[in-house]
Amino acid sequence: KYAEDEATEVANILPGSKIFLRKEATEAALQKYGNSYRYLHFATHGQFDPEAPLKSALLLAPDSQYSGILSVEKLYSLNLDAYLVTLSACETGLSKIANGDDLVGLTRGFLYAGSSSIVASLWKVDDRATAELMTRFYKGLLTHDKVEALRVAQLETKKKYPHPYYWGPFQLTGNAK
């Protein structure tokens, strides 16, 4: 319910943003425009598959070319040079150890695709609290580095929603500056 408002707010904070809502938020759009922006923000559904972590995915809109399931294995074939990818969705930061000590999940997929850092969640998230946290996070990026902006956003969100369920699921992986 709040994901569209969240995406619009984030786009308003970052000058020169392009927003893809509902039917426009497709894998084809990501492939066409994904390498053109420093910030990629996904306010959508995510699913982690512990039995087949390469099948873990973000759920985008289907189109004539793609199913709308942006899986980890598809991320391995993308070339994204993003400064920050934010996965504002459930369980996007979960991974499973596979083939020795490799962690496989969406975070790894976006790092492999060339993103320097990813904000992702460790559990199912509350839609309203997440939208508020993300708005605070992006406003914080105007004056702080990524790790400090996330920390401040979490502390501010904690004031309204004291339980960690609401403010604690998001972590930063990769370059913190």
N, C-alpha and C positions, 0 to 999 in steps of 0.2 A: 504493500500500500504506500509506503513512504519512499520506495526506491526511486521513483521518477522525480519526486521533489528533491531527493538527495543529489541525483545526477544533475539536475538543473542548478541547484545551489553551488555545487562544485564547479560547474562550467562558468557560472557567474563570477566566481572567485578568481579563476585562472584566465587572464586575458588571452584572446585568440583561440579559445576552445571551440571544438566542434562536438556536438552532442548527438548521439544516436539513441533514440528511444523506441521501445516496443519493436515493431516490424523492421525498423532500420538497424537495430543492433544485431547484426549478422556476422558470421565468420568472414563472408566476402568483404564486408566493410572493414573488419579488422585487417585483413590481408591487404586491402587497398590503401588504407589510411594509417594503419598501426605504426608504421615506421616514420610517420610525419610529425609525431607529437612526442614531447618529452614525458608527459604524464598520460597514463592510460588508467582510467577508473572504470571498474566494472561493478555496477550495482544490480546484481542479478542473483540467480540461484546457483549454488555450487553443490557438487556431490562427490564425496570421497568413497572410493571402492577399495576396501582393505584387501580383498581377494585378488583384485587386478588393478593395482594403483595406476598403471598407464591408462586405464579407462576412466579415472577420476576426471571430472570435467566441470566447466562452467556451462550453464545452459543459456544459450543465446536464441535469437529468433531463427527459425528455419527459413530457407529461401530455395530457389530453384536449383542451386548448386550444392547446398550443404544442409545437413540435418539439424543444425543448431547446437549440436553437442561438441563443444570445443574441449577435446580431451588432451591429456598430457602428451600422448603420442603425437597428436597433431601439432602441439606447441614445439616439439623437437624439429619440425620442418619450417618453422617461421623464423624470420629475421627481424627482431624488434630491437631498436636501439633506445629503449626508454630509460629515462632517469629514474622513474618510479612507476610501478604498476601497483594499483590498489585493488584487491579482490574483496569487495564489500559484499560478502556472501557467506553462507554457512560452510564450516569445515574446510576452507580453502587452504589452510596452512598445515593440514595433516599430511603425513608421509608414512611410507612403510619401507623398512630396510629390505633391499633386494640385491641380488648378485654381490654378495660380500658385504660391503659397508655403504653402498649407494642408497640414499634416501630418495624415494620416488613419490612425487606428488605434484600438485600445481605449482608450488613455489619453485621446485627444481626445474619444471618445464619452462617457466618464464625466465629463470636465470639462464638456462641453456639457450633460449631464444634471443638472449642478449640484453635483457633488462638488468640494470645495475642494482636495483633493490625492489623488494615486494613487501607490501603490507597485506597480511592474510590472517584468517581467523582459525582458531583451534577448536571451536565448537559451534553449534547452532547459535545464531544470533537473533536478537530482538530487532525488528525492523525499525521501530521509532528511535530507540536508543542509538542504534548504529547510524542512522541518518544524522542525528545530532552530533555524534562523535566525529563522523567524517567531515561534516561542515566545520567543526572546530579544528580538526586536523589540517584541513587545507587552508583555513585562515591562519593557522599557526605557521604554515610553510612560508608565508610572506615575510616572517621575521625570524624564524628558527630553522635549524637543520631538521632533517626528517625524524630522527630519534627524539629530539626535544619536542618537536611539534606533536608527535604521537603521545609522548608522556603528558604534556600539558592537556591535550584533548581528553586523555583518559582521566586525569585528575578532575577536570571540569565536569565531565560526564558523571563521575563518581559522586559529585555533590548532589545531583538530581536522582541518580540511580545508585544507591550505595552498594548493592550486591555485585560482586565481581562478574556475574553472568552478563551484565549489561555493558560494562566498560573494559573488562579484562580479556576478551578473546583475541584481540588483535596484536600481532607481533610484527616487527620489522626484521626482514632477512636481507642481507647484502650490505651495500654501502650505506652507512648511517648519515653521511654528510650531504 
